[in-house]
Amino acid sequence: MYNNYRYFVVFNTIYTTIVTIFGYSGKVIIPAEINGHKVTKICDGAFRDSQISLIEFEAPDNIESIGMGAFYNCSLEKIDIPNVKYIFTNTFENCINLSEVSIPKSVIKINKFAFKNCGLINIVIPEGIERIDNYAFSSCPYLKSVTISEGVKEIGWAAFEKATLETVNIPSSVKRIETYAFNECRELKNVTISEGVNEIGYSAFAATALETVYIPSSVKSIEEYAFCECRELKDVTISEGVEHIGMLAFNNCQNIGDVQIPASVKKIDAYAFNLCWYWNEGTIKFIRKTDFEYDNSMLWNDNRVSILIPIDAKENYTNYDGTIIFEHVSNDKVTFYN
């Protein structure tokens, strides 16, 4: 017994690991010492499925590690995480009552599933963190705001998938927005992708509520399904510097207006803009004149799109019989400009 709690601990000549606390709910205080031994570690699964609502540390600077699944599926409502380096896998997963978390600058990595399906409303990712791992904040049903500080290099696979984010700012330190990173964030209306980001991964922003997208010049590849099913998307700016637009990248973005394909884009894959101009009219303007691979089905089901092509590149955009190379597009929708 210590502080009226019944602990199961493992003693070492240097440190004490708290394995669990028996039969306790409500507030828990982690002591600085037990029987003269510093408490430095919280074991894997220590508070799993428990009814604790608040945890405090008498000596947070002593805590070196909080184990995998330490608070999995518990009733925790708030925590100031001590100065650990890693937030391990499943540490706070399914803590649906957890609305407030403070992550210290000592943390360099948030591991997979760390906060999946938590009750967080907003979160600040401090500058010391280099990677937000796969599914780290996925399926958080109340998460409206995330601040990703400059210094974060990687946003992992499905890191924020199905969260209720409304606005996201991707800093220039991030080089790749991974597969499914913000997939099905259905309330996400605004995203800022900073100059410095190189790749937008597969389905990274698919099925979101984005209305405007600016792709900076540092981005070289917009991968498959990146903005697929963004049905509120109206304004798309693709900067000079982008080289590749993947298959179905903007599939079924029904409200897109006018799009300009810069000269830097060398390759556009099949169905990249499928169903973008099926219901509404719009214009797609091509700048590149030679040495490109634009799939002939990139404008599939886009019978309402008007196409602008450089007049001195006419032969590269037409078949031997003079018809436009793109299927599902009639020649009366094509204009050759000087």
C-alpha positions in Angstrom: 0.0 0.0 0.0 1.2 3.5 -0.8 -0.9 6.8 -0.7 -3.9 4.5 -0.1 -3.3 2.7 -3.4 -2.5 -0.9 -3.8 0.4 -1.2 -6.2 1.9 -4.1 -8.0 5.5 -3.0 -8.6 8.8 -4.4 -9.8 11.8 -3.1 -7.9 15.3 -2.8 -9.3 18.4 -1.4 -7.6 18.0 1.7 -9.8 14.3 2.1 -10.5 10.8 1.0 -9.8 8.2 0.0 -12.5 4.6 0.4 -11.7 2.9 -2.7 -13.2 -0.7 -1.8 -12.1 -2.8 -0.4 -9.4 -5.5 -2.6 -8.1 -9.2 -1.8 -7.9 -9.0 2.0 -8.1 -11.1 4.6 -9.9 -11.1 8.3 -10.0 -7.8 10.2 -9.5 -4.5 8.5 -9.2 -1.2 10.1 -8.1 2.0 8.3 -9.2 4.5 8.8 -6.4 8.1 10.0 -6.8 9.3 7.0 -4.8 8.1 3.7 -3.4 10.1 2.2 -0.5 13.0 4.5 -1.4 13.0 3.6 -5.1 12.4 6.2 -7.7 9.3 5.4 -9.9 10.6 5.7 -13.5 8.4 3.5 -15.6 4.8 2.7 -16.2 4.4 -0.9 -17.4 2.7 -2.1 -20.6 -1.1 -2.3 -20.0 -0.7 -0.9 -16.4 -4.1 0.9 -16.4 -5.7 -1.0 -19.3 -9.5 -1.1 -19.0 -9.4 0.8 -15.6 -11.8 3.4 -14.3 -9.2 6.0 -13.4 -10.2 9.5 -14.7 -7.2 11.6 -13.8 -3.5 10.8 -13.3 -0.8 13.0 -11.8 2.9 12.5 -11.3 4.6 13.7 -8.2 8.0 13.7 -10.1 7.2 13.8 -13.8 10.9 14.4 -14.7 11.7 10.9 -13.2 9.3 9.1 -15.6 11.3 7.7 -18.5 8.8 5.4 -20.1 5.0 4.8 -20.4 4.5 1.4 -21.8 2.4 0.1 -24.8 -1.3 0.1 -24.1 -0.6 1.6 -20.6 -4.0 3.4 -20.6 -5.8 1.4 -23.3 -9.6 1.7 -23.0 -9.5 3.4 -19.6 -11.7 6.2 -18.4 -8.9 8.8 -18.3 -10.1 12.4 -19.0 -6.9 14.4 -18.9 -3.2 13.9 -18.7 0.0 16.0 -18.8 2.4 13.5 -20.3 5.8 13.5 -18.5 9.1 14.1 -20.3 9.3 10.8 -22.2 10.8 10.3 -25.6 8.2 8.0 -27.1 4.5 7.6 -26.9 4.2 3.9 -27.5 1.7 1.8 -29.5 -1.9 1.8 -28.2 -0.9 3.9 -25.1 -4.2 5.9 -25.1 -6.2 4.0 -27.7 -10.0 3.9 -27.0 -9.8 6.4 -24.2 -13.0 8.0 -25.5 -13.3 10.3 -22.4 -9.7 11.7 -22.9 -10.3 15.3 -24.1 -7.1 17.0 -22.8 -3.6 15.9 -23.5 -0.3 17.9 -23.1 2.5 16.4 -25.2 6.0 17.6 -24.0 8.8 18.8 -26.3 10.9 15.8 -25.2 8.7 13.4 -27.3 10.3 12.6 -30.7 7.8 10.0 -32.0 4.1 9.2 -31.6 3.8 5.5 -32.3 0.9 3.8 -34.2 -2.6 3.7 -32.7 -1.3 5.8 -29.7 -4.4 8.0 -29.6 -6.8 6.1 -31.9 -10.4 6.6 -31.0 -9.8 9.1 -28.2 -12.0 11.9 -27.1 -9.5 14.6 -28.0 -10.9 18.0 -29.2 -7.6 19.6 -30.1 -4.0 18.6 -30.0 -0.6 20.3 -30.4 2.2 18.3 -31.9 5.4 20.0 -30.6 8.4 20.7 -32.7 10.6 17.9 -31.2 8.4 15.2 -32.8 9.8 13.9 -36.1 7.1 11.2 -36.9 3.4 10.9 -36.3 3.0 7.1 -36.9 0.3 5.1 -38.6 -3.2 5.5 -37.2 -1.9 7.6 -34.3 -5.0 9.9 -34.2 -7.3 8.0 -36.5 -11.1 7.7 -35.7 -11.0 10.5 -33.1 -14.7 11.5 -33.2 -14.3 15.0 -31.6 -10.9 16.1 -32.9 -11.5 19.5 -34.5 -8.0 21.0 -34.5 -4.4 19.8 -34.8 -1.3 22.0 -34.7 1.6 20.3 -36.5 4.7 22.2 -35.6 7.6 22.9 -37.9 10.1 20.0 -37.5 7.7 17.2 -38.0 9.0 15.2 -41.0 6.5 12.4 -41.5 2.7 12.1 -41.2 2.1 8.3 -41.3 -0.3 6.0 -42.9 -3.9 7.0 -41.9 -2.5 9.1 -39.0 -5.7 11.2 -38.9 -8.1 9.1 -40.9 -11.8 9.6 -40.0 -11.1 12.3 -37.5 -13.4 15.3 -37.4 -10.7 17.9 -38.3 -11.8 21.1 -39.9 -8.5 22.8 -40.7 -5.0 21.5 -41.2 -1.7 23.2 -41.8 1.1 21.0 -43.1 4.5 22.6 -42.3 7.4 22.7 -44.7 9.4 20.2 -42.7 7.0 17.4 -43.8 8.3 15.8 -47.0 5.5 13.2 -47.5 1.9 13.1 -46.6 1.4 9.4 -46.3 -1.3 7.1 -47.7 -4.8 7.7 -46.1 -3.3 10.4 -43.8 -6.5 12.5 -43.7 -8.8 10.1 -45.6 -12.5 10.4 -44.8 -12.0 13.5 -42.6 -15.4 14.5 -43.7 -15.4 17.9 -42.0 -12.0 18.9 -43.3 -12.7 22.1 -45.3 -9.3 23.8 -45.3 -5.8 22.5 -45.8 -2.5 24.4 -46.2 0.2 22.4 -47.8 3.4 24.3 -47.3 6.3 24.7 -49.8 8.7 21.9 -48.9 6.2 19.0 -49.1 7.3 16.6 -51.9 4.6 14.0 -52.2 0.9 13.7 -51.5 0.2 10.0 -50.9 -2.5 7.6 -52.0 -5.9 8.7 -50.8 -4.2 11.3 -48.5 -7.2 13.6 -48.6 -9.9 11.4 -50.2 -13.5 11.9 -49.2 -12.9 15.2 -47.3 -14.9 18.4 -47.5 -12.1 20.5 -49.0 -13.2 23.4 -51.0 -9.9 24.8 -52.1 -6.5 23.1 -52.7 -3.2 24.8 -53.5 -0.5 22.4 -54.6 2.9 24.1 -54.1 5.8 23.8 -56.5 7.8 21.6 -54.2 5.3 18.7 -54.7 6.5 16.4 -57.4 3.8 13.8 -57.3 0.0 13.8 -56.5 -0.5 10.1 -56.1 -3.5 7.8 -56.9 -6.9 8.8 -55.3 -5.2 11.7 -53.4 -8.3 14.0 -53.6 -10.8 11.4 -54.8 -14.4 12.0 -53.9 -13.8 15.5 -52.6 -17.2 16.6 -53.8 -17.1 20.2 -52.4 -13.8 20.9 -54.1 -14.1 24.0 -56.3 -10.7 25.6 -56.7 -7.6 23.6 -57.6 -4.2 25.3 -58.2 -1.4 23.0 -59.4 1.9 24.9 -59.3 4.7 24.8 -61.8 7.0 22.1 -60.4 4.5 19.3 -60.1 5.5 16.4 -62.4 2.9 13.6 -62.0 -0.8 13.3 -61.3 -1.8 9.8 -60.4 -4.7 7.6 -61.4 -8.1 8.8 -60.1 -6.3 11.6 -58.2 -9.3 13.9 -58.5 -11.9 11.3 -59.3 -15.5 12.5 -58.8 -14.7 16.0 -57.6 -17.9 17.2 -59.0 -17.7 20.9 -58.4 -14.2 21.7 -59.8 -14.2 24.8 -62.0 -11.2 25.7 -64.1 -7.9 23.8 -63.8 -4.5 24.6 -65.4 -2.0 21.9 -65.9 1.4 23.5 -65.8 4.3 22.7 -68.2 6.2 20.8 -65.5 3.5 18.0 -65.5 5.0 15.2 -67.6 2.6 12.4 -66.7 -1.1 12.1 -66.0 -2.5 8.7 -65.3 -5.9 7.1 -66.2 -9.1 8.7 -64.9 -7.2 11.4 -63.0 -10.1 13.8 -63.5 -12.9 11.3 -64.0 -16.4 12.7 -63.4 -15.1 16.2 -62.5 -17.0 17.9 -65.3 -19.9 15.4 -65.9 -22.6 17.6 -64.2 -20.9 21.0 -64.3 -19.0 22.9 -66.9 -15.4 23.9 -66.5 -12.1 24.4 -68.4 -8.8 22.5 -68.3 -5.8 24.3 -69.8 -2.7 22.5 -70.8 0.6 24.3 -71.0 3.1 21.6 -71.8 3.8 21.1 -75.6 6.0 18.1 -76.0 7.4 15.0 -74.2 4.4 14.1 -72.0 2.4 11.0 -71.2 -1.2 12.1 -70.7 -3.4 9.0 -70.5 -6.2 9.2 -73.1 -8.8 8.4 -70.4 -7.7 11.0 -67.9 -10.9 13.0 -68.7 -13.2 10.0 -68.7 -16.9 11.0 -68.3 -16.0 14.7 -68.6 -18.3 15.6 -71.4 -18.9 19.2 -70.1 -15.2 20.2 -69.9 -13.7 22.7 -72.4 -10.1 22.0 -73.3 -7.4 24.7 -74.1 -4.3 23.5 -75.9 -1.3 25.4 -77.3 -1.8 25.9 -81.0 1.8 25.0 -81.7 1.3 21.7 -79.9 -1.8 20.7 -81.8 -0.2 17.6 -83.4 0.8 16.2 -80.0 -2.8 16.5 -78.6 -4.6 15.1 -81.6 -4.9 11.7 -83.4 -3.9 11.1 -87.0 -7.5 11.9 -88.0 -7.5 15.2 -86.2 -9.6 14.1 -83.3 -8.5 15.0 -79.7 -6.5 12.3 -78.0 -8.7 12.3 -74.9 -11.6 9.8 -74.9 -15.1 11.0 -73.9 -14.3 14.5 -75.1 -15.7 15.9 -78.4 -13.7 18.2 -80.7 -16.2 21.0 -80.3 -15.0 21.4 -76.7 -11.4 22.0 -77.8 -9.8 25.4 -78.4 -6.3 25.9 -79.6 -4.7 29.1 -78.2 -1.6 31.1 -79.1 
